[in-house]
Amino acid sequence: MDTITSLDKFRVPIGNQEIELQQVDYEAGGMPFLRIRIRERSRFTIFDIDPVTAEHWGRLMAEWGKARKGDT
């Protein structure tokens, strides 16, 4: 059986979407994936991304957020 570990769950202040980050370890082996689950009312959007993509995406999001911290 695959193992899914919840890493974090939070709500977006504007839009009220629920975002959950999970680590997915497959029983068959291989690299773990980061699962991003976005819930908007009854609709779900799910991304399973590899570690290289997660690092790239996370770095760009952090840089974008830091550059716009004063905009809120």
C-alpha positions in Angstrom: 0.0 0.0 0.0 1.3 3.5 -0.8 2.1 5.7 2.1 0.7 9.3 2.2 2.0 11.6 4.8 0.4 15.0 5.4 3.0 17.8 5.6 0.8 20.8 6.0 -2.7 22.1 5.4 -3.9 25.7 5.3 -6.5 28.0 3.8 -5.8 30.8 1.4 -7.0 34.1 3.0 -8.4 35.5 -0.3 -10.5 32.8 -2.1 -10.7 30.4 0.9 -9.1 27.5 -1.0 -7.8 24.7 1.2 -4.3 23.6 0.3 -2.7 20.4 1.6 0.9 19.3 0.9 1.5 15.5 1.2 4.5 13.2 0.7 3.6 10.2 -1.4 5.8 7.1 -1.0 4.8 4.3 -3.5 4.8 0.7 -2.3 6.6 -0.2 -5.6 9.5 2.0 -4.7 11.1 4.9 -6.6 11.4 8.5 -5.6 8.8 10.1 -3.3 6.5 12.7 -4.8 5.1 15.9 -3.3 1.3 16.0 -3.7 -0.3 19.4 -3.8 -4.1 19.2 -3.2 -6.1 22.3 -3.8 -9.8 22.2 -2.7 -12.2 24.8 -4.0 -15.6 23.9 -2.5 -16.3 20.4 -3.9 -13.6 20.6 -6.6 -10.1 19.2 -6.2 -7.0 20.0 -8.2 -4.1 17.6 -7.5 -0.5 17.8 -8.6 2.1 15.1 -8.0 5.5 16.6 -8.5 9.1 15.2 -8.3 11.8 16.7 -6.0 13.5 18.7 -8.7 10.3 20.3 -9.8 9.3 21.0 -6.2 12.6 22.7 -5.5 12.3 24.9 -8.6 8.7 25.8 -8.0 9.3 26.5 -4.3 12.3 28.7 -4.9 10.4 30.8 -7.5 7.4 31.1 -5.2 9.6 32.2 -2.2 11.4 34.8 -4.3 8.1 36.2 -5.7 6.6 36.4 -2.2 9.7 38.0 -0.7 9.8 40.6 -3.4 6.1 41.5 -2.9 6.0 41.3 0.9 5.2 45.0 1.3 2.3 44.8 -1.2 -0.1 43.3 1.3 
